[in-house]
Amino acid sequence: MSSTQQATEVLLQGASRLSLKTAWLLYTNGKESFVTQNHVHDVAGRPQIGAGKPATVDGVRSALASLEGRDCVPAYLPEEVLCNADHLLVWWRPPCTKRVFLLRNDGQAQTPRRADIKLPALVYAVGQEAGFSIYAIKGATRPLAKDPLYFPPLFNVFHHADVCMGNVHAPRQRDIAAIAHWEEAFWNSSFTHANVQKMLKRRGDLNGYWDACADKKIRKFDEKWLVPLRLTVEKMIQQRGSR
């Protein structure tokens, strides 16, 4: 679209009117890139791009933050937060018991059941492009960068620990204030199936474990049942941050 076809104002839902003030121009040869920030002039109701100046990293970051309706401001990080970047939030929870709604669709009876699932420590990760994932981790203290991750003993989780979002009502926000909402959305969803063949080193695998929890035959989760993902906390953050 040429500049003469672009309007100088847009009207957003809620009657907010925004004016065209700045253009970001990307120059690239496929390997290297250069970005300029150009002031836009209104000439007889039509935009005209003026001379530009080299864009700064802080300037680009500020512009992107405004698209999400938030400012990039310093904030205190709670102990549970392992990573808080522009497009990635990672946090952990110590071992616990979660009461879940179990509705199997794997050929078993479709009778809904409440189950108290004994769980190891869990690492949650949510990103703009990388989606929502949950990992298991050993121990009951804040994870270190080199600590290995494991498959979580959870229904509705795919290979690589990605969550099946079928009936998860995910929050729109992906910031620290939304952590409790992401957990609530996941744990209040219906747990229907195991997506990975071998998620536990235990007789009966994941289906048998959840059935045993529902029948109140499990008192504690044993970490020796965990299946390794060949991934550390640090490596997971690097991989997801690059998506």
C-alpha positions in Angstrom: 0.0 0.0 0.0 1.4 3.4 -1.0 1.5 6.3 1.5 -1.3 8.1 -0.5 -3.6 5.1 0.3 -3.0 5.1 4.0 -5.3 7.1 6.3 -3.7 9.5 8.7 -6.2 8.4 11.5 -7.9 5.2 12.7 -10.9 4.8 15.0 -10.6 1.9 17.4 -13.4 0.1 19.2 -14.5 2.2 22.1 -14.2 5.5 20.1 -10.5 5.9 20.6 -9.0 7.9 17.7 -5.3 7.4 16.9 -3.2 9.6 14.6 -0.4 8.4 12.3 2.8 10.0 13.7 5.7 7.6 13.1 6.8 5.1 10.5 9.3 2.3 11.1 11.2 1.4 8.0 13.1 -1.9 7.8 16.1 -2.2 5.4 17.5 -5.7 4.9 19.4 -7.9 2.6 18.2 -11.1 4.2 21.1 -11.4 6.6 21.6 -7.9 8.1 18.9 -5.4 9.0 18.7 -1.7 9.7 15.6 0.1 11.1 14.8 3.8 10.9 12.2 5.9 12.8 10.5 8.4 10.5 8.2 11.2 11.4 5.0 11.2 9.3 3.5 14.6 8.1 -0.1 15.2 7.3 -0.2 16.8 3.9 -3.8 17.7 2.9 -5.2 14.7 4.7 -2.6 12.3 3.3 0.5 10.9 5.1 3.9 11.8 3.9 6.9 10.0 5.4 9.7 12.4 6.4 13.4 12.0 6.9 14.3 9.2 9.3 16.9 8.6 12.0 18.4 5.3 13.2 16.0 3.5 15.5 17.1 2.5 19.0 16.4 -0.8 20.7 14.7 1.0 23.6 12.5 2.9 21.0 11.4 -0.3 19.3 10.8 -2.0 22.6 8.6 0.9 23.8 6.6 0.9 20.6 6.0 -2.9 20.8 5.0 -2.6 24.5 2.4 0.1 23.6 0.7 -2.5 21.2 0.1 -4.7 24.2 -1.3 -1.8 26.3 1.4 -1.8 28.8 4.6 0.0 29.6 8.0 -1.6 30.0 8.6 -0.6 33.7 10.7 -2.3 36.3 8.7 -4.6 38.7 9.5 -6.8 41.7 9.8 -10.5 40.8 8.2 -12.9 43.2 10.2 -16.0 44.2 8.1 -18.3 41.9 9.0 -16.4 38.7 12.0 -17.9 36.8 11.8 -15.7 33.7 9.9 -12.6 32.8 10.6 -11.4 29.3 8.6 -9.5 26.7 7.1 -12.6 25.2 7.8 -15.3 27.8 6.8 -15.9 31.4 8.1 -18.9 33.4 7.2 -19.8 37.0 7.3 -22.8 39.3 5.2 -24.3 42.1 6.4 -26.8 44.8 4.9 -30.3 45.1 1.2 -30.3 45.9 -2.1 -32.1 45.6 -4.6 -30.8 43.0 -8.3 -31.6 42.9 -9.3 -32.1 39.3 -12.3 -33.0 37.2 -11.6 -36.3 35.4 -13.6 -37.1 32.3 -11.9 -39.9 30.4 -12.5 -40.3 26.6 -10.1 -43.2 26.0 -12.7 -45.9 25.9 -13.3 -46.0 29.6 -16.6 -45.2 31.3 -17.6 -41.6 30.7 -18.6 -41.0 34.4 -17.1 -37.8 35.6 -14.9 -38.2 38.7 -13.2 -35.9 41.1 -9.6 -36.9 41.8 -7.0 -35.6 44.2 -3.8 -35.9 42.1 -0.5 -36.0 44.0 2.1 -33.9 42.0 5.8 -33.2 41.9 7.0 -29.6 41.6 5.8 -28.0 38.3 7.3 -25.4 36.0 4.8 -23.4 33.9 5.7 -21.4 30.8 3.5 -19.2 28.7 4.6 -17.2 25.6 3.2 -15.0 22.9 4.2 -17.5 20.1 5.3 -20.5 22.1 2.0 -21.2 23.8 1.4 -22.8 27.2 3.5 -25.6 28.6 3.9 -27.4 31.9 7.0 -29.4 33.0 7.8 -31.5 36.1 10.9 -30.9 38.1 12.5 -32.7 41.1 12.8 -31.1 44.6 10.8 -28.6 46.6 12.9 -25.5 46.3 13.3 -22.9 43.6 14.8 -24.5 40.5 18.3 -23.7 39.3 19.2 -23.0 35.6 20.9 -26.4 35.2 18.1 -28.5 36.8 16.6 -31.1 34.4 13.0 -31.1 33.4 10.6 -34.0 33.1 7.3 -34.9 31.6 4.5 -33.7 33.9 2.3 -36.6 35.2 -0.7 -34.8 33.6 -3.6 -35.5 31.2 -4.1 -33.1 28.3 -0.3 -32.5 27.8 1.4 -33.3 24.5 5.0 -34.2 23.6 7.4 -31.4 24.6 5.0 -30.6 27.5 2.7 -28.4 25.5 -0.8 -28.1 26.9 -3.8 -29.2 24.9 -5.9 -26.0 25.1 -9.2 -27.6 24.0 -11.3 -26.6 27.0 -8.8 -24.3 28.8 -10.2 -20.7 28.9 -6.8 -19.0 28.7 -6.4 -15.4 30.0 -5.4 -12.8 27.4 -2.7 -11.4 29.7 0.8 -13.0 29.9 2.3 -11.1 32.8 3.1 -11.8 36.4 -0.4 -10.5 37.5 -2.0 -13.2 35.4 -0.1 -16.2 36.8 -2.9 -17.3 39.1 -5.4 -16.9 36.2 -3.4 -19.3 34.0 -3.2 -21.9 36.7 -6.9 -21.6 37.5 -7.8 -21.9 33.8 -5.7 -25.1 33.5 -6.8 -26.8 36.7 -10.5 -26.0 36.3 -10.6 -27.5 32.8 -11.7 -31.1 32.1 -9.0 -33.7 32.1 -9.8 -36.2 29.4 -6.8 -38.1 28.0 -3.1 -38.9 28.1 -1.4 -37.7 24.9 2.0 -39.4 25.4 2.6 -43.1 25.5 5.0 -43.2 28.4 4.8 -40.3 30.8 5.6 -42.2 34.0 8.0 -45.0 34.9 5.2 -46.8 36.8 3.0 -49.8 36.3 -0.2 -48.7 34.7 1.5 -45.5 33.3 -0.4 -42.2 33.6 -4.0 -43.7 33.2 -3.3 -46.1 36.1 -1.8 -43.4 38.2 -4.7 -41.0 37.9 -7.2 -43.9 38.5 -5.2 -44.8 41.7 -5.4 -41.2 42.8 -9.1 -41.1 42.2 -9.5 -44.3 44.2 -7.4 -42.7 47.0 -4.7 -45.3 46.7 -1.8 -42.8 46.3 -0.4 -41.0 49.4 2.6 -39.3 47.8 4.2 -38.8 44.3 7.5 -40.6 43.9 10.0 -38.7 41.9 11.6 -41.9 40.6 8.5 -42.3 38.4 9.4 -39.1 36.4 10.4 -39.5 32.7 13.2 -37.1 31.6 12.8 -34.6 28.8 16.5 -34.1 28.2 16.0 -30.5 28.8 17.1 -28.1 31.5 15.3 -25.0 32.9 17.9 -22.8 31.2 17.7 -24.6 27.8 13.9 -24.5 27.9 13.9 -20.8 28.5 16.3 -20.2 25.6 14.4 -22.4 23.2 11.0 -20.9 24.0 12.4 -17.4 24.0 13.7 -17.8 20.4 10.3 -19.0 19.0 
